[in-house]
Amino acid sequence: MTTHKIAYNFTATLSLFPTENGGRKKPVYDHYRPSFSFSTLQHFSGEICFINLKELQPGGTATAIVKLLPSRHIRQNLKSGDAFTILEGDKIVGTGVIQHIEQDKNIVITQ
């Protein structure tokens, strides 16, 4: 059986909600691993690597590289300008907009 999974790496502008608006109470750090949602009910795991920044405070905005873990359920047509939400469990802690797709590929797994 062959399974195709989709992997994405992209640059995005991220904004965390302020604490008083339901956001986090503490900052997030480089290599932060939240979940992401792209206009669907499904959540996808990934990692955020900040560009020229070590931490992002609640209410802050930054540019980062997002690396999504491979999944066959990720839309194959993500593009620049697409918005997404940043989640911790079921709680939305921020939003983002894709600036540039760095890498998109199909991963073939043979079993």
TIRO-2110 file (N, C-alpha, C; in Angstrom, 1 decimal):
// TIRO-2110
0.8, -1.2, 0.0, N, 1, A
0.0, 0.0, 0.0, CA, 1, A
0.9, 1.2, 0.0, C, 1, A
0.6, 2.2, -0.8, N, 2, A
1.3, 3.5, -0.9, CA, 2, A
0.4, 4.6, -0.4, C, 2, A
1.0, 5.4, 0.5, N, 3, A
0.2, 6.5, 1.1, CA, 3, A
1.0, 7.8, 0.8, C, 3, A
0.3, 8.8, 0.4, N, 4, A
0.9, 10.1, 0.1, CA, 4, A
0.5, 11.0, 1.3, C, 4, A
1.5, 11.6, 1.8, N, 5, A
1.3, 12.6, 2.9, CA, 5, A
1.9, 14.0, 2.4, C, 5, A
1.3, 15.1, 2.8, N, 6, A
1.7, 16.4, 2.4, CA, 6, A
2.5, 17.0, 3.5, C, 6, A
3.6, 17.7, 3.2, N, 7, A
4.4, 18.4, 4.1, CA, 7, A
4.5, 19.9, 3.7, C, 7, A
4.5, 20.8, 4.6, N, 8, A
4.6, 22.2, 4.2, CA, 8, A
5.6, 22.9, 5.2, C, 8, A
6.4, 23.7, 4.6, N, 9, A
7.3, 24.7, 5.4, CA, 9, A
7.0, 26.0, 4.8, C, 9, A
6.6, 27.0, 5.6, N, 10, A
6.3, 28.3, 5.0, CA, 10, A
6.7, 29.5, 6.0, C, 10, A
6.9, 30.7, 5.4, N, 11, A
7.1, 31.8, 6.2, CA, 11, A
5.8, 32.5, 6.4, C, 11, A
5.6, 33.0, 7.6, N, 12, A
4.3, 33.6, 8.0, CA, 12, A
4.4, 34.7, 8.9, C, 12, A
3.5, 35.6, 8.9, N, 13, A
3.4, 36.7, 10.0, CA, 13, A
2.4, 36.1, 11.0, C, 13, A
2.9, 36.1, 12.3, N, 14, A
2.1, 35.5, 13.4, CA, 14, A
1.7, 36.6, 14.3, C, 14, A
0.5, 36.6, 14.9, N, 15, A
0.1, 37.5, 15.9, CA, 15, A
-0.5, 36.7, 17.1, C, 15, A
0.0, 36.9, 18.3, N, 16, A
-0.6, 36.3, 19.5, CA, 16, A
-1.6, 37.2, 20.1, C, 16, A
-2.7, 36.6, 20.6, N, 17, A
-3.7, 37.5, 21.2, CA, 17, A
-3.2, 38.0, 22.5, C, 17, A
-3.6, 39.2, 22.9, N, 18, A
-3.2, 39.7, 24.2, CA, 18, A
-3.9, 38.9, 25.3, C, 18, A
-3.2, 38.9, 26.5, N, 19, A
-3.8, 38.1, 27.6, CA, 19, A
-5.2, 38.6, 27.9, C, 19, A
-5.5, 39.9, 27.9, N, 20, A
-6.8, 40.4, 28.3, CA, 20, A
-7.9, 40.0, 27.2, C, 20, A
-7.4, 39.6, 26.1, N, 21, A
-8.4, 39.1, 25.0, CA, 21, A
-8.4, 37.6, 24.9, C, 21, A
-8.0, 36.9, 25.9, N, 22, A
-8.1, 35.4, 25.9, CA, 22, A
-6.8, 34.8, 25.5, C, 22, A
-5.7, 35.5, 25.3, N, 23, A
-4.5, 34.9, 24.9, CA, 23, A
-3.7, 34.4, 26.0, C, 23, A
-2.5, 33.9, 25.7, N, 24, A
-1.6, 33.4, 26.7, CA, 24, A
-1.2, 34.4, 27.7, C, 24, A
-0.7, 33.9, 28.9, N, 25, A
-0.2, 34.8, 29.9, CA, 25, A
1.3, 34.9, 29.9, C, 25, A
1.9, 33.9, 29.2, N, 26, A
3.4, 34.0, 29.1, CA, 26, A
3.8, 34.0, 27.6, C, 26, A
5.0, 34.4, 27.4, N, 27, A
5.5, 34.4, 26.0, CA, 27, A
5.7, 33.0, 25.4, C, 27, A
5.8, 32.9, 24.1, N, 28, A
6.2, 31.7, 23.4, CA, 28, A
7.7, 31.8, 23.0, C, 28, A
8.4, 30.8, 22.9, N, 29, A
9.8, 30.8, 22.5, CA, 29, A
10.1, 30.1, 21.2, C, 29, A
11.2, 30.4, 20.7, N, 30, A
11.7, 29.7, 19.4, CA, 30, A
11.5, 28.2, 19.5, C, 30, A
11.0, 27.6, 18.5, N, 31, A
10.7, 26.1, 18.4, CA, 31, A
9.4, 25.8, 19.2, C, 31, A
8.6, 26.7, 19.4, N, 32, A
7.2, 26.5, 19.9, CA, 32, A
6.4, 25.6, 19.1, C, 32, A
5.7, 24.7, 19.7, N, 33, A
5.0, 23.6, 18.9, CA, 33, A
3.5, 23.6, 19.2, C, 33, A
2.8, 24.5, 18.6, N, 34, A
1.3, 24.5, 18.8, CA, 34, A
0.6, 23.7, 17.7, C, 34, A
-0.7, 23.8, 17.6, N, 35, A
-1.4, 23.2, 16.5, CA, 35, A
-1.9, 24.4, 15.6, C, 35, A
-2.2, 24.0, 14.4, N, 36, A
-2.6, 25.0, 13.4, CA, 36, A
-3.9, 24.5, 12.7, C, 36, A
-4.8, 25.5, 12.3, N, 37, A
-6.0, 25.1, 11.6, CA, 37, A
-6.1, 26.1, 10.4, C, 37, A
-6.4, 25.5, 9.3, N, 38, A
-6.6, 26.3, 8.0, CA, 38, A
-8.0, 26.2, 7.5, C, 38, A
-8.9, 26.9, 8.1, N, 39, A
-10.3, 27.0, 7.8, CA, 39, A
-11.0, 25.6, 7.8, C, 39, A
-10.6, 24.8, 8.6, N, 40, A
-11.2, 23.4, 8.8, CA, 40, A
-11.3, 23.1, 10.3, C, 40, A
-12.0, 22.1, 10.6, N, 41, A
-12.1, 21.6, 12.0, CA, 41, A
-10.9, 20.8, 12.4, C, 41, A
-10.1, 20.4, 11.4, N, 42, A
-8.9, 19.6, 11.7, CA, 42, A
-7.8, 20.5, 12.2, C, 42, A
-7.0, 20.0, 13.2, N, 43, A
-5.8, 20.7, 13.7, CA, 43, A
-4.6, 19.9, 13.2, C, 43, A
-3.5, 20.6, 12.9, N, 44, A
-2.3, 20.0, 12.4, CA, 44, A
-1.2, 20.5, 13.3, C, 44, A
-0.3, 19.5, 13.6, N, 45, A
0.9, 19.8, 14.5, CA, 45, A
2.0, 20.4, 13.7, C, 45, A
2.8, 21.3, 14.3, N, 46, A
3.9, 21.9, 13.6, CA, 46, A
4.8, 22.6, 14.6, C, 46, A
5.8, 23.3, 14.1, N, 47, A
6.8, 24.0, 14.9, CA, 47, A
7.0, 25.4, 14.3, C, 47, A
7.1, 26.4, 15.2, N, 48, A
7.4, 27.8, 14.8, CA, 48, A
8.8, 28.1, 15.2, C, 48, A
9.6, 28.6, 14.2, N, 49, A
10.9, 29.1, 14.4, CA, 49, A
11.0, 30.5, 14.0, C, 49, A
11.2, 31.4, 15.0, N, 50, A
11.2, 32.8, 14.8, CA, 50, A
12.4, 33.3, 14.0, C, 50, A
12.2, 34.3, 13.3, N, 51, A
13.3, 34.9, 12.5, CA, 51, A
13.8, 36.1, 13.3, C, 51, A
15.1, 36.1, 13.7, N, 52, A
15.7, 37.2, 14.5, CA, 52, A
15.0, 37.5, 15.8, C, 52, A
14.5, 36.5, 16.4, N, 53, A
13.7, 36.7, 17.7, CA, 53, A
13.8, 35.4, 18.5, C, 53, A
13.9, 35.5, 19.8, N, 54, A
13.9, 34.3, 20.7, CA, 54, A
12.6, 34.1, 21.3, C, 54, A
11.8, 35.1, 21.5, N, 55, A
10.5, 34.9, 22.2, CA, 55, A
9.5, 36.0, 21.6, C, 55, A
8.2, 35.6, 21.8, N, 56, A
7.1, 36.5, 21.3, CA, 56, A
6.1, 36.6, 22.5, C, 56, A
5.9, 37.9, 22.9, N, 57, A
5.1, 38.1, 24.0, CA, 57, A
3.6, 38.1, 23.6, C, 57, A
2.7, 37.8, 24.5, N, 58, A
1.2, 37.9, 24.2, CA, 58, A
0.9, 39.3, 23.7, C, 58, A
0.2, 39.4, 22.6, N, 59, A
-0.2, 40.7, 22.0, CA, 59, A
0.9, 41.1, 20.9, C, 59, A
1.9, 40.3, 20.8, N, 60, A
3.0, 40.6, 19.8, CA, 60, A
2.8, 40.0, 18.4, C, 60, A
3.5, 40.5, 17.5, N, 61, A
3.5, 40.1, 16.1, CA, 61, A
4.9, 39.8, 15.6, C, 61, A
5.2, 38.8, 14.9, N, 62, A
6.5, 38.4, 14.4, CA, 62, A
6.4, 37.6, 13.1, C, 62, A
7.5, 37.6, 12.4, N, 63, A
7.7, 36.8, 11.2, CA, 63, A
8.4, 35.5, 11.6, C, 63, A
7.9, 34.4, 11.1, N, 64, A
8.5, 33.1, 11.6, CA, 64, A
8.4, 32.1, 10.4, C, 64, A
9.2, 31.0, 10.6, N, 65, A
9.1, 29.9, 9.6, CA, 65, A
8.2, 28.8, 10.4, C, 65, A
7.2, 28.3, 9.7, N, 66, A
6.3, 27.3, 10.3, CA, 66, A
6.6, 26.0, 9.5, C, 66, A
6.9, 25.0, 10.3, N, 67, A
7.1, 23.6, 9.7, CA, 67, A
6.0, 22.7, 10.2, C, 67, A
5.1, 22.3, 9.2, N, 68, A
4.0, 21.4, 9.6, CA, 68, A
4.5, 20.0, 9.5, C, 68, A
4.0, 19.2, 10.4, N, 69, A
4.3, 17.7, 10.3, CA, 69, A
3.5, 17.2, 9.2, C, 69, A
4.1, 16.2, 8.5, N, 70, A
3.4, 15.6, 7.3, CA, 70, A
2.0, 15.0, 7.7, C, 70, A
1.1, 15.2, 6.8, N, 71, A
-0.3, 14.7, 7.0, CA, 71, A
-1.0, 14.5, 5.7, C, 71, A
-1.7, 13.5, 5.5, N, 72, A
-2.4, 13.4, 4.2, CA, 72, A
-3.7, 14.2, 4.1, C, 72, A
-4.0, 14.9, 5.3, N, 73, A
-5.2, 15.6, 5.3, CA, 73, A
-5.0, 17.1, 5.1, C, 73, A
-3.8, 17.6, 5.0, N, 74, A
-3.5, 19.0, 4.8, CA, 74, A
-3.9, 19.3, 3.4, C, 74, A
-4.5, 20.5, 3.2, N, 75, A
-4.9, 20.9, 1.8, CA, 75, A
-3.6, 21.0, 1.0, C, 75, A
-3.7, 20.5, -0.2, N, 76, A
-2.5, 20.6, -1.1, CA, 76, A
-2.4, 21.9, -1.8, C, 76, A
-3.3, 22.8, -1.6, N, 77, A
-3.3, 24.1, -2.3, CA, 77, A
-3.1, 25.3, -1.4, C, 77, A
-2.4, 25.1, -0.3, N, 78, A
-2.1, 26.3, 0.6, CA, 78, A
-1.2, 27.2, -0.2, C, 78, A
-1.5, 28.5, 0.0, N, 79, A
-0.7, 29.5, -0.8, CA, 79, A
-0.5, 30.8, 0.0, C, 79, A
0.3, 31.7, -0.5, N, 80, A
0.6, 33.0, 0.1, CA, 80, A
-0.8, 33.7, 0.3, C, 80, A
-0.9, 34.3, 1.4, N, 81, A
-2.2, 35.0, 1.7, CA, 81, A
-3.2, 34.2, 2.5, C, 81, A
-3.0, 32.9, 2.6, N, 82, A
-4.0, 32.1, 3.4, CA, 82, A
-3.8, 32.4, 4.8, C, 82, A
-4.9, 32.5, 5.5, N, 83, A
-4.9, 32.7, 7.0, CA, 83, A
-5.0, 31.4, 7.7, C, 83, A
-4.6, 31.4, 9.0, N, 84, A
-4.7, 30.2, 9.8, CA, 84, A
-4.8, 30.7, 11.3, C, 84, A
-5.2, 29.7, 12.1, N, 85, A
-5.3, 30.0, 13.6, CA, 85, A
-4.2, 29.2, 14.3, C, 85, A
-3.7, 29.7, 15.4, N, 86, A
-2.7, 29.0, 16.2, CA, 86, A
-3.5, 28.5, 17.5, C, 86, A
-3.4, 27.2, 17.8, N, 87, A
-4.1, 26.7, 18.9, CA, 87, A
-3.2, 26.0, 19.9, C, 87, A
-3.7, 26.0, 21.2, N, 88, A
-3.1, 25.1, 22.2, CA, 88, A
-4.3, 24.3, 22.7, C, 88, A
-4.3, 23.1, 22.3, N, 89, A
-5.5, 22.2, 22.6, CA, 89, A
-6.7, 22.8, 21.8, C, 89, A
-7.8, 23.1, 22.4, N, 90, A
-8.9, 23.7, 21.7, CA, 90, A
-9.0, 25.2, 21.8, C, 90, A
-8.0, 25.8, 22.5, N, 91, A
-8.0, 27.3, 22.7, CA, 91, A
-7.2, 28.0, 21.6, C, 91, A
-7.8, 29.0, 21.0, N, 92, A
-7.1, 29.8, 20.0, CA, 92, A
-6.3, 30.8, 20.7, C, 92, A
-5.0, 30.8, 20.4, N, 93, A
-4.1, 31.8, 21.1, CA, 93, A
-3.5, 32.8, 20.1, C, 93, A
-3.8, 32.6, 18.8, N, 94, A
-3.3, 33.6, 17.8, CA, 94, A
-3.7, 33.3, 16.4, C, 94, A
-3.2, 34.1, 15.5, N, 95, A
-3.5, 33.9, 14.1, CA, 95, A
-2.3, 34.1, 13.3, C, 95, A
-2.4, 33.8, 12.0, N, 96, A
-1.2, 34.0, 11.1, CA, 96, A
-1.7, 34.1, 9.7, C, 96, A
-0.8, 34.6, 8.9, N, 97, A
-1.0, 34.7, 7.4, CA, 97, A
0.3, 34.2, 6.7, C, 97, A
0.1, 33.2, 5.8, N, 98, A
1.2, 32.7, 5.0, CA, 98, A
1.8, 33.8, 4.1, C, 98, A
3.1, 34.0, 4.2, N, 99, A
3.7, 35.0, 3.3, CA, 99, A
4.3, 34.3, 2.1, C, 99, A
5.0, 33.2, 2.3, N, 100, A
5.7, 32.5, 1.2, CA, 100, A
5.8, 31.0, 1.6, C, 100, A
5.4, 30.1, 0.6, N, 101, A
5.6, 28.7, 0.8, CA, 101, A
7.0, 28.4, 0.5, C, 101, A
7.7, 27.9, 1.5, N, 102, A
9.2, 27.5, 1.3, CA, 102, A
9.3, 26.2, 0.6, C, 102, A
8.4, 25.3, 1.0, N, 103, A
8.6, 23.9, 0.5, CA, 103, A
7.2, 23.2, 0.6, C, 103, A
6.8, 22.6, -0.4, N, 104, A
5.6, 21.8, -0.3, CA, 104, A
5.9, 20.5, -1.1, C, 104, A
5.6, 19.4, -0.6, N, 105, A
5.9, 18.2, -1.2, CA, 105, A
5.0, 17.0, -0.8, C, 105, A
4.9, 16.1, -1.6, N, 106, A
4.2, 14.8, -1.3, CA, 106, A
5.3, 13.8, -0.8, C, 106, A
5.0, 13.2, 0.3, N, 107, A
5.9, 12.2, 0.8, CA, 107, A
5.2, 10.8, 0.5, C, 107, A
5.9, 9.9, -0.1, N, 108, A
5.4, 8.6, -0.5, CA, 108, A
5.9, 7.6, 0.5, C, 108, A
4.9, 6.9, 1.2, N, 109, A
5.3, 5.9, 2.1, CA, 109, A
4.8, 4.6, 1.6, C, 109, A
5.7, 3.6, 1.4, N, 110, A
5.3, 2.3, 1.0, CA, 110, A
5.3, 1.3, 2.1, C, 110, A
4.2, 0.6, 2.3, N, 111, A
4.1, -0.3, 3.4, CA, 111, A
3.9, -1.7, 2.8, C, 111, A
END
